[in-house]
Amino acid sequence: MRIRFLIVLLMSFGLTASLQAQELNARVAVNASLISSQTDKKVFQTLQTTLITFLNNRKWTNDTYQPQEKINCNFLITIKKTVADNVYSGTLVVQAARPIFNSSYQSPLINFQDESFTFKYVEYQPVEFNENRVSGSDPQVSNLSATLAYYVYLLLGLDYDSFSSRGGDLFFQKAQQIVNNAPDGRDITGWKPFDSQRNRYWLAENLANNKYALIHDIIYGYYRLGLDMMYENEEEGRNALLNVVNLINTLNTDNPNSMIVPFFFQGKATEIVKALKKADPEAKTRARDILAKIDITNSNLYKQELK
């Protein structure tokens, strides 16, 4: 059962009749500025509108949502080149945030750039996805909807995990199923373990593999037990976050060079520092040393701010 504060409140007032909205409040931007000026850029505006409809109008779960519960997310497509007629290659940035209890603050759930996004799109063609037949007759066409659906299930899994222990398992499994049945064709990469060490394959694998099961405790502890508690009991919430740091250290020690650890940290360094600044000096020093070692990109931030 989905655990949402607003849902519980609304149900307590008996307002259940209108809980039918779709799950996403997705914004899509397609940047084609790198493409030759000879290309008709109108097709990319049409693509953008089509993808907004695809993401926001499709029902991705069996659960009911209030409009205020929709997950805020961004899909930013940068097209770098034309591979063939109507076939484009570029990057996809996926961002999603989750509201923190009793605040207006939105904490990042995912902030990930996919470097291997190739797809075919003919203006006004429908974008459709069938989870029972991920790869259609034209793999490059299917790769557009398959990649987007993959990230939708991923961000749903992260969101559900953040509210309920192991609540996102079903959606991580759906993402894994897309990987297993992904389109396979010329110029399509990111779905295979040998394509790179940090791609769609490895991200889904890490989230579905019991070897990395600790990541789910980390996600739940970070959001529900940590950030959500800061308003009611700041010390309890901070202690939960310190425990999360220890769990991340254990996960990283047991699985060095995994994809999931740096993935978790993306977009979180500043809020981690802010939450831990008032920690006990000894605990703060230990957290600083662990974070600086594991989240190397933000190592200096931790060293400077968690003195």
LINHU-V684055 format. One record per residue. RES is the residue in one letter. PHI is phi in whole degrees, 0 to 359 (999 if undefined). PSI is psi in whole degrees, 0 to 359 (NA if undefined). D_LAST is the distance of its C-alpha to the last C-alpha in whole Angstrom. Layout:
((RES,PHI,PSI,D_LAST) (RES,PHI,PSI,D_LAST))
This chain:
((M,999,133,42) (R,290,130,39) (I,258,108,37) (R,226,132,36) (F,299,316,35) (L,294,322,38) (I,300,314,40) (V,299,317,40) (L,297,314,41) (L,295,320,43) (M,294,328,45) (S,295,338,45) (F,261,5,47) (G,76,18,50) (L,266,77,49) (T,249,351,49) (A,291,332,52) (S,259,11,50) (L,279,72,47) (Q,229,1,48) (A,291,155,46) (Q,293,173,45) (E,272,333,41) (L,252,144,40) (N,245,79,39) (A,262,134,39) (R,251,139,39) (V,235,135,40) (A,230,130,40) (V,246,115,42) (N,257,114,41) (A,243,25,44) (S,294,340,44) (L,275,351,44) (I,278,148,47) (S,310,142,50) (S,296,344,52) (Q,286,343,55) (T,281,137,54) (D,288,110,54) (K,286,349,51) (K,299,327,53) (V,300,327,52) (F,284,329,48) (Q,292,320,49) (T,296,318,51) (L,300,315,49) (Q,301,313,46) (T,296,319,48) (T,296,319,49) (L,289,326,46) (I,299,316,45) (T,295,316,48) (F,301,313,47) (L,287,320,44) (N,271,335,44) (N,265,343,48) (R,281,143,48) (K,270,116,47) (W,263,344,44) (T,226,176,44) (N,264,2,47) (D,272,163,45) (T,256,141,45) (Y,233,142,43) (Q,277,153,43) (P,307,323,42) (Q,291,344,39) (E,271,350,38) (K,304,145,38) (I,278,122,35) (N,283,124,34) (C,211,156,34) (N,233,139,35) (F,237,110,37) (L,248,109,36) (I,257,124,39) (T,247,114,39) (I,271,122,43) (K,261,330,43) (K,200,161,46) (T,263,121,50) (V,276,319,50) (A,202,185,54) (D,302,118,56) (N,67,13,54) (V,245,127,51) (Y,233,153,48) (S,226,140,45) (G,184,214,41) (T,236,159,38) (L,229,122,37) (V,257,127,33) (V,244,125,33) (Q,230,141,31) (A,211,151,31) (A,227,161,29) (R,228,130,29) (P,292,142,29) (I,263,136,26) (F,306,133,28) (N,61,34,29) (S,208,168,27) (S,265,4,28) (Y,282,139,25) (Q,246,120,26) (S,266,136,24) (P,295,132,25) (L,265,319,27) (I,212,138,28) (N,212,82,27) (F,231,138,29) (Q,252,119,31) (D,269,119,35) (E,273,356,36) (S,232,74,39) (F,241,104,41) (T,239,135,45) (F,203,163,48) (K,247,133,51) (Y,216,123,52) (V,256,131,55) (E,309,134,55) (Y,76,0,56) (Q,290,142,56) (P,289,147,54) (V,256,115,51) (E,232,153,52) (F,221,131,50) (N,235,110,52) (E,293,344,49) (N,272,349,53) (R,214,72,53) (V,298,314,50) (S,262,111,52) (G,274,199,55) (S,291,332,58) (D,243,103,56) (P,303,323,52) (Q,290,329,51) (V,289,314,52) (S,296,331,50) (N,295,334,47) (L,295,304,46) (S,289,325,47) (A,296,318,45) (T,293,316,42) (L,295,317,41) (A,297,321,43) (Y,305,311,40) (Y,288,330,37) (V,298,312,38) (Y,295,325,39) (L,296,312,35) (L,289,329,34) (L,296,317,36) (G,299,317,35) (L,295,319,31) (D,296,312,32) (Y,294,322,34) (D,300,325,32) (S,286,343,29) (F,255,337,31) (S,213,134,33) (S,303,120,32) (R,61,23,34) (G,292,341,36) (G,266,4,36) (D,307,315,38) (L,302,320,41) (F,282,328,39) (F,294,324,38) (Q,295,321,41) (K,295,320,43) (A,297,320,40) (Q,296,322,41) (Q,296,322,45) (I,296,318,45) (V,301,315,43) (N,294,333,46) (N,243,22,49) (A,294,154,47) (P,302,144,49) (D,227,114,50) (G,191,183,52) (R,301,133,51) (D,69,3,48) (I,267,119,46) (T,225,172,43) (G,104,348,40) (W,260,352,42) (K,248,148,42) (P,297,332,40) (F,271,356,41) (D,294,319,41) (S,190,174,37) (Q,273,347,34) (R,222,87,32) (N,216,192,35) (R,298,323,37) (Y,300,307,38) (W,289,328,35) (L,294,313,33) (A,294,321,36) (E,297,315,36) (N,296,323,33) (L,281,340,33) (A,256,343,36) (N,276,128,36) (N,298,342,36) (K,300,331,34) (Y,249,25,31) (A,302,335,32) (L,298,336,28) (I,299,330,27) (H,287,324,29) (D,294,324,27) (I,295,314,24) (I,297,312,25) (Y,296,316,27) (G,295,321,24) (Y,294,312,22) (Y,273,300,24) (R,286,315,26) (L,273,337,25) (G,262,278,21) (L,300,319,21) (D,296,335,25) (M,272,349,24) (M,298,329,21) (Y,287,314,24) (E,281,320,26) (N,210,91,23) (E,301,318,20) (E,294,318,19) (E,296,317,21) (G,297,319,20) (R,294,320,16) (N,297,324,18) (A,295,322,20) (L,291,323,17) (L,296,323,15) (N,295,323,19) (V,299,318,19) (V,301,318,16) (N,295,321,18) (L,294,320,21) (I,297,320,20) (N,298,318,19) (T,296,314,23) (L,300,316,25) (N,291,323,23) (T,293,319,24) (D,285,333,27) (N,224,70,28) (P,298,145,26) (N,67,21,27) (S,289,162,28) (M,279,329,28) (I,290,330,27) (V,291,306,23) (P,296,329,23) (F,299,317,25) (F,299,321,23) (F,285,343,20) (Q,301,121,22) (G,83,3,21) (K,252,349,18) (A,304,313,15) (T,296,317,15) (E,288,330,16) (I,296,313,14) (V,301,313,10) (K,299,320,12) (A,288,331,14) (L,259,359,11) (K,300,327,8) (K,265,12,11) (A,292,160,11) (D,306,136,11) (P,309,316,8) (E,294,315,10) (A,295,322,11) (K,294,320,8) (T,296,317,7) (R,296,316,10) (A,298,317,10) (R,301,315,8) (D,295,320,10) (I,293,311,13) (L,297,318,13) (A,296,329,12) (K,282,321,15) (I,271,314,17) (D,264,76,17) (I,298,324,17) (T,304,325,18) (N,250,21,14) (S,304,314,12) (N,295,324,11) (L,299,313,10) (Y,296,318,8) (K,295,324,6) (Q,280,322,6) (E,266,341,6) (L,248,50,4) (K,282,NA,0))
